């Protein structure tokens, strides 16, 4: 497989912030799973459901992008075990997230987005295992930032709570990747 390429990946945090500006959130499936069968979603007002579905669709787009990014890392030949196993596991998390997001969007009456045919990633800068880990850590940090900004945007408070809980999942990914790089897994007391 040739490398897929992802937009503005040279600055992953900026890419995630641009995503947040358009959409509001990067959701993982762990918290969405709590909502997938929640009939309270159907009771939301139409306008609120549409807005929440838009945020979730943007999150789904980001999850699909993350799946592609982890595929690039896994196929790069740069990752050694157990780091390769970690990348594949995180990609699996994002696949589960994407599946649950799509189901939740449908429950809200929306239509889930599909993966792009091609993403733009900074493959020319990925020359070592550390480069791949740094790239992935930047994407995960951006996801954490997106959650911080998105929680108050949901019309449905259950989705807001779910987004807040998902923030923890993305933060764990980021911390583990930093640790794999030999960096402090928790660099400060606050996340911005």
ZIQUI-V924565 format. One record per pair of residues at least 24 apart in sequence whose ideal C-beta (glycine too) atoms are under 10 Angstrom apart, sorted by the first residue. I is the first residue (numbers start at 0). J is the second residue. Records with the same first field share a line. If there is no record, write none. Layout:
BEGIN
I=J, J
END
This chain:
BEGIN
0=70, 71, 73, 74
1=71, 74, 117, 122
2=67, 70, 71, 72, 74, 75, 117, 118, 119, 120, 121, 122, 123, 125
3=64, 66, 67, 68, 70, 71, 74, 114, 115, 116, 117, 118, 119, 120, 122
4=67, 71, 115, 117, 118, 119, 120, 121, 122, 123
5=64, 65, 67, 68, 71, 115, 117, 118, 119, 120, 121, 122, 134, 138
6=64, 115, 118, 119, 120
7=119, 121
8=64, 68, 71, 118, 119, 120, 121, 122, 124, 125, 134, 137, 138
9=119, 120, 121, 123, 124, 134, 137
10=121, 137, 141
11=68, 120, 121, 133, 134, 135, 136, 137, 138, 139, 140, 141, 142
12=137, 138, 140, 141, 143, 144, 145
13=137, 141
14=61, 64, 119, 137, 138, 141
15=61, 64, 137, 138, 139, 140, 141, 142, 143, 144, 145, 148
16=141, 144, 145, 148
17=141
18=57, 58, 60, 61, 64, 141, 142, 144, 145, 149
19=54, 57, 61, 141, 142, 144, 145, 146, 147, 148, 149, 152
20=57, 145, 148
21=53, 54, 57, 60
22=53, 54, 55, 56, 57, 58, 59, 60, 61, 145, 149, 152
23=50, 51, 53, 54, 55, 57, 58, 145, 146, 148, 149, 150, 151, 152, 153, 162
24=51, 53, 54, 55, 57, 58, 61, 142, 145, 146, 147, 148, 149, 150, 152, 153, 158, 159, 161, 162, 165, 166
25=54, 57, 58, 59, 60, 61, 62, 64, 65, 93, 96, 100, 138, 139, 141, 142, 143, 144, 145, 146, 149, 162, 165, 166, 169
26=54, 55, 57, 58, 59, 61, 62, 96, 97, 99, 100, 103, 142, 145, 146, 149, 153, 158, 161, 162, 164, 165, 166, 168, 169
27=58, 61, 62, 65, 92, 93, 95, 96, 97, 99, 100, 142, 146, 161, 162, 164, 165, 166, 167, 168, 169, 172
28=58, 62, 92, 93, 94, 95, 96, 97, 98, 99, 100, 101, 102, 103, 161, 165, 168
29=92, 95, 96, 99, 161, 164, 165, 167, 168, 169
30=96, 99, 103, 146, 157, 158, 159, 160, 161, 162, 163, 164, 165, 166, 167, 168
31=55, 58, 59, 62, 95, 96, 97, 98, 99, 100, 101, 102, 103, 104, 106, 158, 161, 162, 164, 165
32=95, 96, 98, 99, 102, 103, 161
33=99, 103, 157, 158, 160, 161, 164, 165
34=99, 102, 103, 106, 107, 155, 157, 158, 160, 161
35=98, 99, 100, 102, 103, 105, 106
36=102, 103, 106
37=103, 106, 155, 157, 158, 161
38=106
39=155, 156, 157, 158
40=103, 106, 107, 108, 155, 157, 158
41=106, 107, 108
42=155
43=107, 108, 153, 154, 155, 157, 158
44=154, 155
45=107, 108
46=154
47=107, 153, 154, 155, 158
48=106, 107, 108, 109, 154, 155
49=107, 108, 109, 154
50=107, 152, 153, 154, 155
51=103, 104, 107, 109, 152, 153, 154, 155, 157, 158, 159
52=103, 104, 105, 106, 107, 108, 109, 110, 111, 158
53=104, 107, 109, 152
54=104, 149, 152, 153, 154, 155, 158, 159, 162
55=99, 100, 101, 103, 104, 106, 107, 109, 111, 112, 153, 158, 161, 162
56=100, 101, 104, 107, 109, 110, 111, 112
57=100, 112, 145, 149
58=96, 97, 100, 103, 104, 112, 142, 145, 146, 149, 162, 165
59=96, 97, 98, 99, 100, 101, 103, 104, 109, 111, 112, 113, 114
60=97, 100, 111, 112, 113, 114, 115
61=93, 96, 97, 100, 138, 141, 142, 145
62=92, 93, 94, 95, 96, 97, 98, 99, 100, 101, 112, 114, 142
63=93, 94, 96, 97, 100, 101, 111, 112, 113, 114, 115, 118
64=93, 97, 114, 115, 118, 119, 120, 138
65=89, 90, 92, 93, 94, 96, 97, 118, 135, 138, 139, 142, 169, 172
66=90, 91, 92, 93, 94, 96, 97, 114, 118
67=93, 114, 115, 117, 118, 120
68=93, 118, 120, 131, 134, 135, 138
69=93, 94, 131, 135, 138
70=118, 120
71=118, 120, 121, 122, 125, 131, 134, 135
72=120, 125, 128, 130, 131, 132, 134, 135
73=131
75=122, 125, 126, 127, 128, 130, 131
76=128
77=125, 126, 127, 128, 129, 130, 131, 132
78=127, 128, 131, 132, 135, 179
79=128
81=179
82=128, 129, 131, 132, 135, 176, 179, 180
83=128, 131
85=132, 135, 172, 175, 176, 179
86=128, 131, 132, 135, 176, 179
88=172, 175
89=135, 138, 139, 171, 172, 175, 176
90=135
92=168, 169, 171, 172
93=142, 172
96=165, 168, 169
103=158, 161
107=155, 158
128=179, 180
129=179, 180, 181
131=176
132=175, 176, 177, 178, 179, 180, 181, 182
133=176, 177, 179, 180, 182
134=176
135=172, 173, 175, 176, 179, 180
136=172, 173, 174, 175, 176, 177, 178, 179, 180, 182
137=173, 176
138=169, 172, 173, 176
139=168, 169, 170, 171, 172, 173, 174, 175, 176, 177
140=169, 170, 172, 173, 174, 176, 177, 186, 190
141=169, 173
142=166, 168, 169, 170, 172, 173
143=167, 168, 169, 170, 171, 172, 173, 174, 190, 191
144=169, 190, 191
145=169
146=170, 190
147=190, 191
166=190
END
